[in-house]
Amino acid sequence: MSYPSQMSYPSQMATPIAYPYSYPSAPAVYPYPIAPTPAIAFPTAPAASPSFAQPPSFAQPIGGPTLTAPFAQAPVALPAPVAPFPQTPVPFPQAPVAPFPQAPTAPFPQTAPFPQAPGVPPAPVPVVQQLIAPSTQPFIAPSAQPFIDSSAVTPPSVRLQGVYLLQGDESSARARLTAVYPLTPNLLFGGSLDLTEGEAFADSQTEGLSLNELYLAASLPDLPNLRFVIGQLDLTSYFDRNSFAKDGASQFFNPIFQTNPALSAAAIGSRPSVLVNWSLNDNIEARAAAFSSARSISDFQLDGFAGELGLRFGNAIIRGTYTSGRDAGSDSGFNQIFGLDRGDGQFGIDENDREESYGVNAEVFIPELSLGLFGRYGRYDNRELDEGGDTFSAGLTFLDVFSRNDRLGLAYGRALSNEQLRREQDERRPDVLELFYDFRALPNLNLGFSVQQRDEFSETILGVRVRSEFDVTPGR
């Protein structure tokens, strides 16, 4: 299974039937579909067919049964030819001569002897027929060195991505350096470093220089579909994945269509975490993570939990996600919550408030039309204030419309909000309708354009995006 996606992912349920999908992560950038990773495969692309996303996948162990050389077969001697070779010495030819004639009555072609010096009669040569077909298995000499099972198959990689996005008068930019270093087929080290300005990227909410990921991933040799990851993880690379609405660097511009806003409000982001991913088969995948609600190591507490179950039905995938954690000073939630009176002159969210979110994410790919459909719904609740909000989005994306690897998408969504409080506070509905087109202008350069209608179609926003990506692995 493989999916179209540009985010590099270290996990895929896939990981794209003939799907064009690359997610970031190994973790990962979804370019085109990612095929399901039976063992641990490194993140990533969206790719030619839809597939579940997997955490940083690893190379499969090399080896298998040792091949041995076939038993040597003794040559089979055939009966002596009817017409024996002449016994008269044959002088060494001094000029080109006609080929030696074969005995007309010989049952098998005869092999001409190498000319002998004058006066020395040639020895008769028996005719030998090769009765045993050559072996298709490679010959391994007894002294040859065997393959080493502990060597990683996938080479290390370092990639640099730069994105600039302008929406109306709001600009955002991000430079991301991603590195993956496989130690063995069952052990992987990876990380990503971000330099960000603006808040247009749902997976990079921290401005300035920040460590987005630094992790160690491992699998068991006998259970390659059971993977463990520990470290600073970008949880958006593992939870709420989608082949057509996830990566703000290559798909929809608006953050509503990138990661479920309800899950983002409950600490789905870059956090110190421990994650377990289990691919039961190509159609069922489950993952769970324990994480610190606070991004900072100085405020580390393993007080958050996230779980997800993904199911595949043919070309369709549906995921259900649950997460719970503290606000931990992030002040995330729906807009109307910040006007709620907590008493004692305090309003809005407190850093110790317990938050919970539920999310449903569905996608389907229609290969005949090169069309992907997606839909999301999310519910957020603040347990201390006993208030919550809802969000939803739906849309479609056509692939390879005017040129290879281009995308044309249309979607409608509503940001996280509480409808009753919104009406009481007389606010506009926080919705958006977006049409975007993204194409490859040069081998390492993509251009994108967007038109958005926001807040009950009261505001029109034009957008432009430039993205470039390079392999900067040393020695390549």
C-alpha positions in Angstrom: 0.0 0.0 0.0 1.4 3.4 -0.8 0.0 6.9 -0.7 0.6 10.2 -2.1 2.0 12.4 0.4 4.9 14.8 1.0 5.4 14.7 4.7 8.3 12.5 5.7 7.0 10.2 8.2 8.7 7.7 10.4 5.4 5.9 10.5 2.9 4.9 7.9 -0.1 2.8 7.8 0.6 2.5 4.8 3.0 4.3 4.8 0.9 4.7 -1.3 -2.5 0.7 -5.5 -0.9 3.2 -7.5 -0.8 6.1 -5.2 1.3 9.1 -5.7 2.0 9.8 -1.9 5.6 11.2 0.4 4.6 12.5 4.3 8.0 14.3 6.0 9.1 12.0 8.7 11.4 9.8 9.0 9.6 11.0 10.3 8.5 12.4 7.6 7.4 14.5 4.2 4.4 13.0 2.4 5.3 13.4 -1.5 3.4 10.6 -3.0 1.8 7.4 -1.6 3.9 5.4 0.8 3.8 1.6 0.5 3.1 -0.3 3.7 6.3 -1.0 5.5 6.3 -4.6 6.6 9.4 -4.1 8.6 10.8 -0.8 9.7 11.0 1.4 6.7 12.4 5.0 6.8 10.3 7.9 6.5 8.0 9.0 4.4 6.3 9.9 0.8 3.0 10.2 0.3 4.6 6.6 -4.4 2.1 5.2 -6.3 -0.7 3.8 -4.1 -2.3 4.5 -0.8 -0.7 3.0 2.2 -0.8 3.3 6.0 1.9 5.5 7.4 4.6 3.9 9.6 7.1 5.3 12.1 10.6 5.5 11.0 11.0 2.3 9.1 14.1 0.3 9.1 15.9 -1.8 6.5 15.0 -5.4 6.6 17.8 -7.7 7.8 20.0 -9.0 5.1 20.5 -12.6 4.6 18.5 -15.8 4.7 19.6 -19.4 4.1 23.3 -19.6 3.1 23.5 -20.7 -0.6 25.8 -23.6 -1.3 27.4 -24.6 -4.6 25.7 -27.4 -6.5 27.4 -30.8 -6.4 29.9 -31.2 -9.2 28.7 -33.7 -11.8 31.1 -36.2 -13.2 31.4 -35.8 -17.0 29.5 -38.5 -18.9 31.6 -40.3 -21.4 29.7 -41.3 -24.6 30.5 -44.3 -26.8 33.5 -43.9 -29.0 32.7 -42.2 -32.3 32.0 -44.4 -35.3 34.7 -42.7 -37.4 37.9 -42.4 -35.4 40.2 -39.5 -36.0 42.9 -40.1 -38.6 46.2 -41.1 -37.1 48.2 -39.2 -39.6 50.0 -36.2 -38.0 48.5 -32.9 -38.8 51.1 -30.2 -39.5 50.7 -26.8 -37.7 48.8 -24.6 -40.1 50.8 -21.7 -41.4 47.9 -19.9 -43.2 44.2 -19.7 -42.7 42.6 -23.1 -43.5 39.1 -24.4 -43.6 37.6 -25.7 -40.4 38.3 -29.3 -39.5 35.6 -31.5 -40.9 33.4 -33.4 -38.5 33.0 -37.1 -38.8 29.8 -37.4 -40.8 28.5 -40.5 -38.9 29.3 -39.2 -35.4 26.1 -39.0 -33.3 27.4 -35.9 -31.6 29.6 -33.1 -32.9 33.3 -33.8 -32.4 35.7 -31.3 -30.7 38.7 -30.6 -32.9 42.0 -31.3 -31.1 44.5 -28.5 -30.7 47.1 -28.8 -33.5 50.1 -30.7 -32.4 53.7 -30.3 -33.4 54.7 -32.3 -36.5 55.5 -35.8 -35.8 53.4 -36.1 -32.7 50.0 -37.8 -33.3 47.1 -36.1 -31.6 45.5 -38.0 -28.8 41.9 -39.0 -29.4 39.4 -36.6 -27.6 36.2 -38.1 -26.2 33.0 -36.3 -26.9 31.3 -35.0 -23.8 27.8 -33.7 -23.6 26.7 -31.3 -20.8 23.7 -33.1 -19.4 23.3 -30.9 -16.3 21.9 -27.4 -16.8 23.9 -24.6 -15.2 22.7 -23.7 -11.7 20.8 -20.5 -11.3 22.2 -20.0 -7.8 25.4 -18.0 -7.4 28.4 -20.0 -6.5 29.9 -19.2 -3.1 33.5 -20.2 -2.6 34.3 -21.8 0.7 36.5 -18.9 1.6 34.0 -16.2 0.7 32.8 -13.9 3.5 29.1 -14.3 4.4 26.8 -11.3 4.6 26.7 -9.5 8.0 23.1 -9.4 9.3 23.9 -6.4 11.5 24.6 -4.1 8.6 21.9 -1.5 7.8 20.7 -1.6 4.2 19.3 1.9 3.9 22.1 4.5 3.7 22.2 7.6 6.0 20.6 10.7 4.5 20.5 14.5 5.3 17.9 16.7 3.6 17.4 20.5 3.7 14.0 22.0 2.9 13.1 25.6 2.6 9.6 27.0 2.4 8.2 30.5 2.1 4.5 31.2 2.3 2.6 34.5 1.8 -1.1 34.7 2.5 -2.5 38.2 2.2 -0.2 40.3 4.3 0.9 37.4 6.5 4.1 35.7 5.7 5.7 32.5 7.1 9.0 30.8 6.4 10.7 27.7 7.5 14.1 26.0 7.0 14.1 22.4 8.1 17.2 20.1 8.3 16.3 16.4 8.6 18.8 13.6 9.2 18.3 9.8 9.3 21.1 7.5 10.4 20.3 3.7 10.4 22.6 1.9 12.9 21.4 -1.6 12.1 18.4 -3.1 10.3 16.5 -2.8 13.7 17.9 0.5 15.1 17.6 4.0 13.7 18.7 7.4 14.9 17.0 10.5 13.4 16.1 14.2 14.0 15.1 17.5 12.5 16.0 21.1 13.2 13.6 24.0 12.4 14.2 27.7 11.9 10.7 29.1 11.7 9.0 32.5 11.3 5.2 32.8 11.4 2.5 30.3 12.3 1.2 29.0 8.9 2.8 25.5 9.5 0.7 23.4 11.8 3.7 21.1 12.5 6.0 24.1 13.4 4.2 26.3 15.9 7.4 27.4 17.7 9.1 30.4 16.1 12.8 30.8 15.9 15.4 28.0 16.1 14.0 24.8 17.7 14.7 21.1 17.9 11.6 19.6 16.2 12.7 16.0 16.6 15.6 13.9 18.1 14.7 10.3 18.5 15.9 6.7 18.6 13.6 4.1 16.9 13.9 0.3 17.2 12.2 -2.9 16.2 12.5 -6.5 17.3 14.2 -8.9 14.9 11.4 -11.4 15.2 8.6 -8.8 15.2 9.5 -6.2 12.6 6.0 -4.8 12.5 6.3 -3.8 16.2 8.3 -0.5 16.5 9.3 1.7 19.4 10.4 5.3 19.3 11.7 7.5 22.1 12.9 11.1 22.3 11.6 14.4 21.1 8.9 13.5 18.6 6.8 15.5 16.3 3.5 13.7 17.1 1.8 15.3 14.0 4.0 12.9 11.9 2.4 9.9 13.6 -1.2 10.9 14.4 -3.9 12.2 12.1 -2.0 11.5 9.0 -3.7 12.2 5.6 -2.4 11.8 2.1 -4.2 14.8 0.7 -4.4 17.3 3.6 -1.5 17.3 5.9 1.7 19.1 4.7 1.5 22.9 4.6 4.7 22.9 2.5 3.1 21.0 -0.5 -0.7 20.7 0.0 -3.3 23.1 1.3 -2.0 26.5 2.6 -4.5 27.0 5.5 -3.5 25.3 8.9 -7.1 24.0 9.2 -6.4 21.4 6.5 -3.0 20.3 7.9 -3.6 18.7 11.4 -6.9 18.4 13.1 -7.2 21.6 15.2 -8.9 19.8 18.0 -5.8 17.4 18.4 -3.4 20.3 18.1 -5.1 22.1 21.0 -4.5 19.0 23.2 -0.7 18.9 22.8 -0.4 16.9 19.5 2.9 18.6 18.4 6.6 18.3 19.1 6.9 16.8 22.6 9.2 14.5 24.6 7.5 11.1 24.0 7.6 7.4 24.0 5.7 5.8 21.1 4.7 2.2 20.2 3.5 1.4 16.6 2.1 -2.0 15.7 1.1 -2.9 12.2 -1.1 -6.0 12.7 -1.4 -6.4 8.9 -1.7 -4.3 5.8 -5.3 -3.3 6.8 -5.0 -2.6 10.6 -2.5 -0.5 12.5 -2.5 0.8 16.0 -0.2 3.2 17.8 0.0 4.8 21.3 2.2 7.4 22.8 2.9 8.7 26.3 4.3 12.3 26.3 5.0 15.3 28.3 2.4 18.0 27.9 5.2 20.7 28.2 7.6 21.0 25.3 10.4 22.1 27.5 12.6 19.4 29.1 12.8 21.6 32.3 9.0 21.0 32.8 9.1 17.3 31.8 6.2 15.2 33.1 4.9 12.1 31.5 1.3 13.3 31.9 -0.1 13.0 28.3 -1.5 10.1 26.3 -2.4 9.6 22.6 -3.8 6.6 20.9 -4.9 5.9 17.3 -6.4 3.0 15.3 -6.3 2.9 11.5 -8.3 0.7 9.3 -7.9 0.2 5.5 -10.7 -0.8 3.2 -9.4 -1.1 -0.4 -8.5 2.4 -1.4 -9.9 4.0 1.7 -8.4 4.6 5.1 -10.1 5.8 8.3 -8.3 6.7 11.5 -9.7 7.4 14.9 -7.5 9.3 17.4 -7.8 10.2 21.1 -5.5 12.4 23.1 -5.4 13.8 26.7 -2.9 16.2 28.3 -2.4 19.5 30.2 -2.4 22.8 28.5 1.1 23.4 30.0 1.1 27.1 29.1 0.5 26.7 25.4 -2.8 28.6 25.6 -4.4 26.4 22.9 -8.1 26.1 22.5 -11.0 27.7 20.6 -11.1 31.5 20.5 -14.2 31.9 22.7 -12.6 30.1 25.6 -10.3 33.0 26.4 -13.3 35.2 27.4 -14.6 32.7 30.0 -14.4 34.0 33.6 -12.7 31.6 36.0 -13.3 33.8 39.0 -10.7 35.8 41.0 -10.2 38.0 38.0 -8.8 35.2 35.8 -10.1 34.4 32.3 -9.4 31.6 29.8 -7.1 28.6 30.1 -4.8 27.8 33.0 -1.6 25.8 32.4 -2.9 23.0 34.6 -6.2 22.5 32.8 -6.8 19.0 31.6 -7.7 18.8 27.9 -9.1 16.0 25.9 -9.7 15.6 22.1 -11.2 13.1 19.7 -10.6 13.1 16.0 -11.8 11.1 13.0 -9.9 11.2 9.7 -10.9 9.6 6.4 -9.5 9.5 3.0 -10.1 7.6 -0.3 -8.2 7.5 -3.6 -9.9 6.9 -7.0 -7.0 5.8 -9.3 -9.1 6.1 -12.5 -9.6 9.8 -11.9 -6.3 10.5 -10.0 -8.6 11.9 -7.4 -8.2 11.9 -3.6 -11.0 12.8 -1.2 -10.6 13.5 2.5 -12.7 14.5 5.6 -12.0 15.3 9.2 -14.0 15.9 12.4 -12.6 16.9 15.8 -13.9 17.6 19.3 -12.0 19.4 22.0 -13.0 19.6 25.7 -11.4 21.5 28.6 -12.3 19.4 31.7 -11.7 22.2 34.2 -13.9 24.8 32.5 -16.4 22.2 31.2 -16.5 23.7 27.8 -15.6 22.4 24.4 -15.5 23.1 20.7 -15.8 21.4 17.3 -14.0 21.5 14.0 -14.5 19.8 10.6 -13.1 19.9 7.1 -13.6 18.1 3.8 -12.2 18.4 0.3 -10.7 16.9 -2.8 -7.3 16.9 -4.6 -6.5 16.0 -8.2 -3.0 14.7 -9.0 -1.0 15.0 -12.2 -3.5 17.5 -13.7 -1.4 19.5 -16.1 2.0 18.1 -15.5 3.6 15.2 -13.5 3.6 15.7 -9.7 1.3 18.7 -9.7 -1.7 19.1 -7.4 -5.0 20.9 -7.6 -7.1 21.0 -4.4 -10.4 22.4 -3.2 -11.6 22.2 0.4 -13.9 23.8 3.0 -13.3 23.7 6.7 -14.2 25.4 10.0 -11.7 26.2 12.7 -12.1 25.0 16.3 -15.0 26.9 17.9 -18.0 26.8 20.3 -21.1 27.8 18.3 -23.1 28.9 21.3 -20.4 31.1 22.8 -19.6 32.4 19.3 -23.1 33.7 18.8 -23.2 35.2 22.3 -20.0 37.0 21.6 -21.2 38.0 18.1 -18.2 36.7 16.2 -18.1 35.6 12.6 -18.0 31.9 11.8 -14.2 30.9 11.6 -14.5 29.0 8.3 -12.4 28.9 5.1 -12.9 27.8 1.5 -9.6 27.3 -0.3 -8.5 26.5 -3.9 -4.8 25.8 -4.4 -2.5 24.6 -7.2 1.1 23.4 -6.7 3.5 22.3 -9.4 7.2 21.5 -9.9 8.8 24.5 -11.8 12.4 23.1 -11.6 13.8 19.8 -10.3 14.3 21.2 -6.8 11.7 24.0 -6.9 8.0 23.9 -6.4 5.6 26.9 -6.8 2.1 27.1 -5.3 -0.8 29.5 -5.5 -4.0 29.8 -3.4 -7.3 31.7 -3.2 -9.1 31.6 0.1 -12.5 32.9 1.3 -12.5 33.3 5.1 -14.9 34.2 8.0 -18.3 33.7 6.3 -16.8 34.6 2.9 -16.2 38.2 4.1 -12.5 38.2 3.3 -10.6 37.1 0.2 -7.0 36.0 0.6 -4.5 35.3 -2.1 -1.5 33.1 -1.4 1.9 32.3 -2.9 4.3 29.5 -1.8 7.9 28.6 -2.8 9.4 25.4 -1.7 12.9 23.9 -2.4 14.5 20.7 -1.1 18.0 19.3 -1.5 19.8 16.1 -0.5 22.9 17.4 1.4 24.2 14.1 2.6 28.0 14.3 3.0 29.8 12.2 0.4 27.0 12.2 -2.1 
